[in-house]
Amino acid sequence: MQQAVSAPEPATTTLGIRQDFPILARTFNGHPLIYLDSAATSQKPNAVIDALADHLRNHNANVHRGVYPLAAESDAAYEGARKRVASFTGAEQLSTIFTKNVTEAINLVAYAWGRANVHAGDAVLITQMEHHANLVPWQVLCRERSAQLRYLEVDEHGQLSLEQLDSELARGDVRLVAFTHVSNVLGTINPVAAMTARIRAAGAVSVVDGAQAVPHMPVNVAALGADFYGWTGHKALGPTGVGVLHGRTELLDAMEPFLTGGDMIASVEAQSATWNELPWKFEAGTPPIAEAVGLGAAVDYLGAIGMDQVRAHELALAAYMHTRLAEIPGLQIMGPEDPEHRGGLASFTIDGMHPHDIAELAGRAGVCIRAGHHCAQPLMRALDLRATARASVGVYTEPWEIDALIDALIAGRAVFGT
Ligand SMILES: Cc1ncc(COP(=O)(O)O)c(C=O)c1O
């Protein structure tokens, strides 16, 4: 990482929406809450909190089974949320499935598609930069099926190589390729459309983990060409407990259900059952109704800002954060150097300080950053690291918060005498 030679211009980017997020009015140790852990989970605007509370307060009933007017309201709210979420990501409603989170969305594909289509001698290809959510399900599948799990490598700039993808696909045994849209550790934005086109041409299926992309940039799943694209509501200003899987309709239609029980059936006999239509075939049991309604409000909120605006804001913040972090002696930032190739997060180490100490000392100044392996242990091993500290921005982040992070890191270094 290069050191800055002169003080950077203070960044001025702001969406002016901090006041929409009530939690950001809190103080810790007399400091305002400076929340730089949006990659772990986002904070929630009043619009989402109110939509959730309004549903529970005024419209709560189970869905798909009541004929009385209150149940019809709840149905309309839940299916209306699906419509808004699908349109937000350029997907079809019928192939937009609500799950618990992206982890469940990926497991759905690993179980319902993987068990039927991956056999002994086949290969599943993932990348070294995957979160455990997009790694362990494929490990388990491959072990069960005597299939091979292979990895695309991350280069010294934190990027994948399309040439390596081509040569892996040319081996002819790859049935499925799973990769993240944006790395939660390196920040790398992967070239999804270029990758899915190659994967499709090789006759394999693509699974994209959009957890760190959908909240931060325009995402159109149809244009990206992924066979399956999953993301998680709580990182996208929505509540916990709701995630999304978009799938290609032909694939979803051909798949057996993942979870079975109520709501996902067409009819049940003593010894057999037939399945409901899409998307309900994949939504067994009472779904996360109020949470989906909250997510509908979240995508409306993001849509009203405009995802191009969101990306432009976060790009400016990320560039500023990168420049300011580089002022700190002994600090190394992981991942691509060009902010255009990365999302709004920076994982870093500081010589002589454990990442947990960095995060702990920052926390005393009200600055929330994450430290650890970020659920990406194979990546950490490839980087020869045990942990990093990670600062990540969101729509509500303002430049003075980056300045506060830098001040806290400088003070922290002084404590350690580094
Ligand atoms: C890239 C990525 N994938 C998957 C996940 C898992 O998300 P969830 O726990 O909501 O399923 C995360 C969360 O940190 C993530 O950053």
PDBQT file of the ligand as one rigid body, heavy atoms in Angstrom, charges set to zero:
ROOT
HETATM    1  C1  LIG A 501     -20.245 -12.227   1.096  1.00  0.00    +0.000 C 
HETATM    2  C2  LIG A 501     -21.145 -12.771   2.156  1.00  0.00    +0.000 A 
HETATM    3  N1  LIG A 501     -21.828 -13.896   1.905  1.00  0.00    +0.000 NA
HETATM    4  C3  LIG A 501     -22.661 -14.437   2.799  1.00  0.00    +0.000 A 
HETATM    5  C4  LIG A 501     -22.854 -13.861   4.024  1.00  0.00    +0.000 A 
HETATM    6  C5  LIG A 501     -23.798 -14.519   4.990  1.00  0.00    +0.000 C 
HETATM    7  O1  LIG A 501     -24.928 -13.736   5.215  1.00  0.00    +0.000 OA
HETATM    8  P1  LIG A 501     -26.097 -14.293   6.137  1.00  0.00    +0.000 P 
HETATM    9  O2  LIG A 501     -25.446 -14.602   7.466  1.00  0.00    +0.000 OA
HETATM   10  O3  LIG A 501     -27.072 -13.184   6.220  1.00  0.00    +0.000 OA
HETATM   11  O4  LIG A 501     -26.630 -15.520   5.482  1.00  0.00    +0.000 OA
HETATM   12  C6  LIG A 501     -22.162 -12.702   4.348  1.00  0.00    +0.000 A 
HETATM   13  C7  LIG A 501     -22.310 -12.090   5.690  1.00  0.00    +0.000 C 
HETATM   14  O5  LIG A 501     -21.380 -11.585   6.264  1.00  0.00    +0.000 OA
HETATM   15  C8  LIG A 501     -21.291 -12.149   3.385  1.00  0.00    +0.000 A 
HETATM   16  O6  LIG A 501     -20.595 -11.032   3.642  1.00  0.00    +0.000 OA
ENDROOT
TORSDOF 0
